Each structure stands twice: as structure tokens, then as C-alpha cells.
Amino acid sequence: MFGNWIKTSILMAGIVALFGAMGAAIGGQQGMLIALVIGGAMNFWAYWFSDKAVLKMYNARQVDAASSPYLYNMVRELAQRADLPMPKVYIIDEAQPNAFATGRNPENAAVAATTGIMRMLSERELRGVMAHELAHVKNRDILISTISATVAGAISMLANFGMFFGGRDGENRPNPIVSIAMMILAPMAGMIIQMAISRTREFGADRGGAEISGDPEALASALAKIDAYARGIPMHTAEQHPETAQMMIMNPLSGGGLRGLFSTHPATQDRIARLRAMR
């Protein structure tokens, strides 16, 4: 828990420093001051509103006991078992089977599941998945996860800003310094995600979820099903915003360079083996 706060603080300080450095490179002292203000504002927004932004990005709709009693009551029962406040519950209209948790803390948390995962998994398996997401909430992984996605998106925005405003010199020729900086920034978003999000986080949530549900085999079975189908069913929002892939229970990216660059999930086979060892 304490380690996540340190990582979050480093990320938030890092984005201010990065904005300041790029602002100075593009616009001198005045550019640096403007960029520092933007970086500070980005941090404020990321802490308070990034979870809502991610949910909106995926067009998630909030449900309750009346509109989706199946999922809502399942999450409520698991939250009680985990001794957690009841999180907000969302459904995402996506065919790919996946789920994630977000929020600042357990008191302001949300869990989301796709329609695809609700159709594909049995009640027992879905229960294991939602317990996994609640374990992320209990472990306080959700703040670092959501802010990491926001930071990565901000870096991409900064790269576009640099190309637009500083991409050419006074004679309208490409500015080599800015071009090189943009080449560095392009993969930096993925590197930030990989450094901030430990792969052991998923192992911890798997174990915590199995303890909450009392059924490690259910989560193991769910992971096997999700892994078998997720890669063949594209999730277009995740492809457009790959920095959010690390929030999902399974990497939603279809393949290629982005899948490797933004990969923070351990091998599914290893996750399943550890869960089955708990039986």
C-alpha cells in the first residue's frame, strides 16, 4: 500500500518535470512556465477525475440492483466478504471478455465488466473475476493504475504538442531536436506503464480474489476462457488508448508492437498454475 503511494508521487512529480523540460525545449523559459502549470493541472485532474475519464472513454454505464441485479448483487456479496465499501458497478458494451477496477481509494472505487465477459463466463467464473477486481481495490492498486494510464496519455499528448508547435524551425524545416525528442517520447508512455505497474500486482490480485471468493479454481477457469477468446475479439477503445490496457484483468490488445510495449500482465499459464496450487 505504502509502495503504491510512493510510485504515485514519483509519477506525479515526473510528469511535472517532463512537461517543464519539454516546455523549455520548445518555448524557452516562458514555455517551461506554461508547461509546468499544465503539468500541475494535469496532476490535479488525474487524481480527482481520471477514473471518471477512463469509464467515459469506454462508454461504461452505471448499473444498480434494479437495472442489473445479477452483476450488482454479485459485487455486493463479494464486497461484504472482503470488508470493502460497496463500489460503483458499471457495464461496458464490448464483445471482448474483460473487466477492470478504477478509483482513488476503496471509498471511491468502481468495477466494470464487459457484456462479453458476462455472456461467456458461468456465474461461478464471473464471481471469481469480480473478486479479483475487488482485490485490486483492497490492495489499493487502483490509484496507481488509473494515474499511470493518465500519465501515459499525457505523454502522448505532449509529443503531439511538440510536433505541432515545435516540429519546424524558423525556415519551416523539420526541427531535428524536437523530432528526436518526439521519437523518444513515443515509446516512453509504454515504458512508464511498465515501470510503474509491477507484474506481481496481478498475481497478488489473483490470490486476493481467490481468498475473497473462496474459489481459486473458478478464477483459474475464467482466466483460461478469457485468454482463449480475448485476443480474437478486438476492443477498439483499448486499441485507441493502449495505455489503459494494464487496467484490465487480461491484456485487451490484439497483438503486434503495442501489445508488447504496453504489456504488464504475467503469462496466463503462470497465473492459472498459482491459483490451482492454492486448492
C-alpha positions in Angstrom: 0.0 0.0 0.0 2.8 2.4 1.0 4.8 1.5 -2.1 1.9 2.4 -4.3 1.7 5.9 -2.8 5.5 6.3 -3.4 5.1 5.2 -7.0 2.1 7.6 -7.5 4.0 10.5 -6.0 7.0 9.8 -8.3 4.7 9.6 -11.3 3.0 12.9 -10.5 6.4 14.6 -9.9 7.7 13.1 -13.1 5.0 14.4 -15.3 5.5 18.0 -14.0 9.3 17.7 -14.6 8.7 16.2 -18.1 6.3 18.9 -19.0 8.7 21.6 -17.8 11.7 20.1 -19.7 9.7 19.9 -23.0 8.2 23.3 -22.5 11.7 24.7 -22.1 12.9 22.9 -25.2 10.0 24.2 -27.3 9.5 27.7 -25.9 12.3 28.6 -23.6 11.7 30.0 -20.1 8.1 31.1 -20.9 7.4 27.7 -22.5 8.7 26.0 -19.4 6.5 28.0 -17.0 3.4 27.4 -19.2 4.2 23.7 -19.3 4.8 23.5 -15.6 1.3 25.0 -15.0 -0.2 22.5 -17.4 1.7 19.6 -15.7 0.4 20.7 -12.3 -3.1 21.0 -13.6 -2.8 17.6 -15.2 -1.8 16.1 -11.8 -4.8 17.7 -10.0 -7.2 16.4 -12.7 -5.6 12.9 -12.8 -6.0 12.4 -9.0 -9.6 13.6 -8.9 -11.1 12.8 -12.3 -9.0 10.2 -14.2 -11.2 7.3 -13.1 -14.3 9.0 -14.5 -12.4 9.8 -17.7 -11.5 6.1 -18.2 -15.1 5.0 -17.6 -16.3 7.6 -20.0 -13.7 6.6 -22.5 -15.2 3.1 -22.6 -18.8 4.3 -22.6 -19.4 2.5 -19.3 -22.9 2.7 -17.9 -23.5 2.6 -14.2 -26.0 -0.1 -13.0 -27.7 -0.8 -9.8 -29.7 -3.6 -8.2 -32.8 -2.7 -10.3 -31.0 -2.4 -13.7 -28.6 -5.3 -13.4 -29.4 -7.4 -10.3 -27.1 -10.3 -11.5 -23.9 -8.3 -11.5 -24.7 -5.7 -8.8 -25.7 -8.3 -6.2 -22.7 -10.4 -7.0 -20.4 -7.5 -6.4 -22.2 -6.5 -3.2 -21.9 -10.0 -1.8 -18.2 -10.1 -2.6 -17.5 -6.6 -1.2 -19.1 -7.7 2.0 -16.9 -10.8 2.2 -13.9 -8.5 1.5 -15.0 -6.0 4.1 -15.0 -3.2 1.5 -17.4 -0.3 0.9 -19.8 -1.1 -2.0 -18.1 0.2 -5.2 -20.0 1.6 -8.1 -20.7 -1.0 -10.7 -20.5 -0.5 -14.5 -21.2 -2.5 -17.6 -19.3 -1.9 -20.9 -21.0 -2.8 -24.1 -18.0 -4.7 -25.6 -17.9 -8.2 -27.1 -14.4 -8.9 -25.7 -14.5 -10.6 -22.3 -12.7 -8.3 -19.9 -13.1 -6.4 -16.6 -11.3 -3.7 -14.6 -11.4 -1.7 -11.4 -10.6 2.0 -11.0 -10.9 4.9 -8.5 -8.9 6.8 -5.9 -9.4 4.5 -3.0 -11.8 1.9 -1.6 -14.3 4.6 -0.7 -14.3 5.9 -4.2 -13.9 2.8 -6.3 -15.7 1.3 -9.3 -15.6 -2.0 -11.0 -16.6 -2.6 -14.6 -17.3 -5.7 -16.7 -17.9 -6.1 -20.4 -21.1 -7.6 -21.8 -18.8 -10.2 -23.4 -17.5 -11.5 -20.1 -20.9 -11.6 -18.6 -22.1 -13.8 -21.5 -19.1 -16.0 -21.8 -18.4 -17.0 -18.1 -20.5 -19.0 -15.8 -21.8 -17.3 -12.6 -19.1 -19.0 -10.6 -16.3 -17.9 -13.0 -17.6 -14.3 -13.2 -17.7 -14.2 -9.4 -14.0 -15.1 -9.4 -13.3 -12.3 -11.9 -15.1 -9.7 -9.8 -13.4 -10.9 -6.7 -10.1 -10.3 -8.5 -11.1 -6.7 -9.3 -12.1 -6.1 -5.7 -8.7 -7.5 -4.6 -7.2 -4.6 -6.7 -9.4 -2.2 -4.7 -8.5 -3.8 -1.4 -4.7 -3.7 -2.3 -5.1 -0.1 -3.3 -3.7 -0.8 -6.8 -6.4 1.2 -8.5 -5.0 4.7 -7.9 -1.5 4.0 -9.4 -3.2 2.0 -12.2 -5.5 4.9 -13.2 -3.0 7.6 -12.8 -0.4 5.6 -14.9 -2.9 5.4 -17.7 -3.4 9.2 -17.5 0.3 10.0 -17.4 0.9 7.8 -20.4 -1.9 9.6 -22.3 -0.4 13.0 -21.2 3.0 12.0 -22.6 1.4 11.1 -25.9 -0.4 14.5 -25.9 2.9 16.2 -25.1 4.5 14.5 -28.1 1.7 15.8 -30.4 2.0 19.2 -28.8 5.8 19.3 -29.6 5.3 18.2 -33.2 2.6 20.8 -33.8 4.3 23.8 -32.1 8.0 22.9 -32.3 8.3 20.5 -35.1 9.8 23.0 -37.6 12.4 25.7 -37.4 12.3 29.3 -38.5 12.7 28.4 -42.1 9.9 25.8 -41.9 12.3 22.9 -42.0 11.9 20.0 -39.6 13.5 20.8 -36.2 15.9 17.9 -35.6 16.0 18.4 -31.8 12.2 18.2 -31.4 12.0 15.3 -33.9 14.5 13.3 -31.8 12.6 14.2 -28.6 9.3 13.0 -30.1 11.0 9.7 -31.2 12.0 9.3 -27.5 8.5 10.3 -26.2 6.6 7.9 -28.4 7.6 4.7 -26.6 8.1 6.5 -23.3 4.4 6.1 -22.4 4.7 2.4 -22.6 7.9 2.4 -20.6 6.2 4.5 -17.8 3.4 2.0 -17.6 5.8 -1.0 -17.4 7.9 0.6 -14.7 5.0 1.8 -12.6 2.8 -1.3 -12.8 4.5 -4.4 -11.4 3.6 -7.7 -12.9 3.4 -9.1 -9.4 0.3 -6.9 -8.9 -1.8 -9.3 -11.0 -0.5 -12.3 -9.0 -1.5 -10.5 -5.8 -5.0 -9.7 -7.1 -5.4 -13.3 -8.3 -4.5 -14.6 -4.8 -6.6 -11.9 -3.1 -9.6 -12.6 -5.4 -9.4 -16.3 -4.7 -9.4 -15.6 -1.0 -12.4 -13.3 -1.2 -14.4 -15.7 -3.3 -13.1 -18.8 -1.6 -12.9 -20.5 -5.0 -9.4 -20.3 -6.7 -10.5 -22.8 -9.4 -13.3 -20.5 -10.6 -10.8 -17.7 -11.3 -8.4 -20.1 -12.9 -11.1 -21.4 -15.2 -12.2 -17.8 -16.0 -8.7 -16.8 -16.9 -8.3 -19.7 -19.3 -11.5 -18.8 -21.1 -10.7 -15.1 -21.3 -7.2 -15.8 -22.6 -8.6 -18.2 -25.3 -11.1 -15.6 -26.6 -9.9 -12.1 -25.8 -7.2 -11.9 -28.5 -9.6 -12.9 -31.2 -12.1 -10.3 -30.3 -10.8 -6.7 -30.7 -11.6 -4.0 -28.2 -11.4 -0.8 -30.3 -11.2 1.6 -27.3 -8.3 -0.3 -25.9 -6.5 -0.3 -29.3 -7.0 3.5 -29.5 -5.9 4.0 -25.9 -3.4 1.2 -25.2 -2.2 2.9 -22.0 -5.4 1.7 -20.4 -4.7 -2.0 -21.2 -2.9 -2.5 -17.9 -6.1 -1.9 -16.0 -7.8 -5.0 -17.5 -7.8 -8.5 -16.0 -6.4 -9.7 -19.4 -4.4 -7.7 -21.9 -7.0 -6.5 -24.4 -4.6 -5.6 -27.2 -4.8 -7.7 -30.3 -1.1 -8.1 -31.0 1.9 -6.5 -32.6 4.1 -3.9 -31.1 1.5 -2.2 -28.9 0.7 -5.5 -27.1 4.4 -6.0 -26.2 5.1 -2.3 -25.5 2.2 -1.9 -23.0 2.3 -5.4 -21.6 2.1 -5.5 -17.8 0.3 -8.9 -17.4 2.2 -12.0 -16.5 1.7 -15.2 -18.6 -1.8 -16.5 -18.1 -0.4 -20.1 -17.7 1.6 -18.9 -14.7 -1.4 -17.2 -13.1 -3.5 -20.3 -13.6 -0.8 -22.6 -12.1 -0.5 -20.4 -9.0 -4.3 -20.4 -8.5 -4.5 -24.1 -8.8 -1.7 -24.5 -6.3 -4.0 -22.8 -3.8 -6.6 -25.5 -3.9 
